[in-house]
Amino acid sequence: MLADKKKITIAIVDDHPIVLEGLQKVLMQAYDYVSTICFSTGGEFLNYIKKAGSGSDIVMLDITLPDINGIDLCREVKTLSPATCVLAFSNHNERSTIMKMLHNGASGYLLKNAGADEVVACINEALDGQIALSREAKEIMAKPSARDLQVLPALTKREKEILKLIADGQTSAAIAGQLHVSPLTVETHRRNLMQKFNVKSMTAAVKVAMENGLMS
């Protein structure tokens, strides 16, 4: 285990008590001077930051929380406390999820199957200003998925408008009325979009478009 004589504060945001207890034990054994604070919801941690005026040195952040998605929470934490290093600590092993966390300002990503030494090493890397990835997270990032290799389609302004309206839950009839076109035209756009994204439903098309920022 690595040890650090500098006083550091580490927050843990996870709704599973066994994870909170386990990480606390690992951290107390690894560092000579450490203060840990635990939160079971994202809202509790955000309230803590607002009251304290700043966050912790490190926050170990689960992605699946009862009140907020950890990806969105990461962005809010970095907005309120830019100096806080956010480390995702999650069972989600999708490359797209890791990318989203890093895009929102995370300093690293650890899978929950990481060993104690690996967790401590990643914390030290993050404190040293590096992007810290657990071994399995590195392997995931090194192997792009078929979707990552897929060339994304170019969308027209009208197709983006229709995608956004579909994402908002509007029907073809409602979209046609809003855009002053016929329902048949909207249905044609739907079919074209599914072909462009090579998917079998508009739900899947909207998901791919949102994940890749094609609707902005």
N, C-alpha and C positions, 0 to 999 in steps of 0.2 A: 504493500500500500504506500501511496505517496502521502507526504505530510506537508503542511504549509503553516508557517508561524504567523502569517498575516491574518488578522481578524476578518472573516468574511461572513456575510449573511446570505443564507440560501433559503428561498421559499419553495415549497412543494405544493402544487395544485393538482389534486387528484381526489376523486370521490370514493376510492377504495382504501379503507383504513389499513389493510395489510401492506399496501404500497407505501403509504405515509410512514408507517412504523419501520418497514424494512429500509427505506431510503435514509431515514433519520439515523438508524443504527450504523449504516455504511458510512455516512458522513461524519458521525461522531468519532468513529474509529479511525477515519482517514485524516482528519484535520485536528491539529492541536487547539486551534482557536476558531470555532465555528458556532454560529447562531442559526438555528433552523426554525422556521415558522411554517405552519401547515394550514391549508385551506381546502375545503371540500367542494367549493364552487368558484367559478370565475368571478362572479359578482363580489364575493368576499375579498378576493385579492385586489380587485379594482378599487373597492372601498378603502382597503388598507393603503394603497398607493396614494389615493386622494387625500386621506387624512394625514399620512406621514409626509406627504410632499415629494416623496420619491419611492422607488421600489427597492428590492433587494439587489445584492451583487449578481446573484444568479436566481433564476426561477426555473424549476423543473416542472414542465407543463404538459399535462395529459391533453389529448385532443378531444376525446369524448367526455364531455362534462354535462351535468344535468341541466345547466342553464344557458350555456353558450358554447359554440364551436371553438375549439382551441386555436384554430387557424385565425379566426376573427379576433379572439382574445389576444393573440400574439401582437397583432397590429395595434390594438388599443394600448397594450402595455408599453410598446415601444414609443407610442405617441405621448403617453403620460410620463414615462420614465426612460428616456433614450439610453441612459447608461446601463440599464439592467440587461444582462445577458439572458436571453430566453433559450432554453434547451427543451425541445420537444421530447417527451418520454412516453412512448405510445406503442400500442400493438399494431397500429396501421402501418402496413409495409408496402404501400403503393408509392411508386416513384413520383406520381403527380402530387401526392400529399406532402412528401418531403420537399418538393420544389415550391409548393405554395407556402409552406412554413418559412423556408429560406427567403422567399420573395417578400414575405411580410415582416422580415427583420430578425428572424431567429438566428442564433449563433451556432446552432447545431441540432442534430436529430439522433435520438437513441431509441432503439427497439427495446422493449421491456424484457427481452431475454438476455440483455447484456449483463455480464458479470460485474461484481463490485469493483474490481480493478479497472475495468473498462469505463464504468461510470465516472470514477474519480479522474481517470486520465482525460476524459472528455470535458469534465468541469475545468480542469487545469488548462486545457487547450483553449477553452472559451474565455477564461480569465486572462489568457495571454493574447487575446485578440484574434485567435484562429477560428475557422469554421470547424466545429467538432462533430464528427460522425462516428457512430458505433460501427463495429466491423461489418455487421449485416447491412446497415444503412449504406456503407461505402459500396458494398457489392451490388445493392439495388441501383445505386446511382451510376455505377459503371456499366450497367446493362440496360440500355434504352429499350423500352417496350415497343411493340409493333406500332402502337399509336404515336409514339414519339418519332418514329421513323417515317410515319405517313405524312405526305405533303398536304398541308391544310388548304382547303379551297379558298379561292378569292370570292368574297361576297359583294353583291351590289348593295347600294344604299337601300333599295326597296326590300331586299332579302333580309338585311339587318333589322329593318323596321318590323317586318313580319315575325322574325325570330323573337324580338323583344316582346311583341304583343302576345305571341303564343306562350312565352315564358311567364307572362302575367296572367295566363289562364283564359285568354279570350278565345271565343269560337271563331270559326271562319266567317260566319255571318256578321259578327260584331266587328271583326277586322275589316271586312269588305266595306261596311258602313263608315268606319272611321277613315279609311284610306280612299273612299269614293271609287271603289272598283267593284267588279262583280265577284260573288262568292266563288265562281268557277276559276277566276284569275288567282284567288288566294289558294285554292286547292292545287292549281298548277304550280304555284310557288312552293307549296308544301312538298309535292312530289320531287321537284327539282332540288330542293334542299336535302331531302333524304338521299337522293342520288349523289349529290356533291359530297356529303359526309360519309357515304357508303354505310348507312344505318337503316334499320327497318322501322323506326318510329321517330316522330318529331321530338319526343321526350329525349331520346338518345342524341338527336341532332343539337337540341338546345344545350344538353349537358356538355357535349364536346366544344360547342361554341363558347360557352361560359368558361370552361376550364382553360381555354386558349386565348381568352380576351378578344374574341372576334365580334362581340356585340357592343363594344364601346365606340 
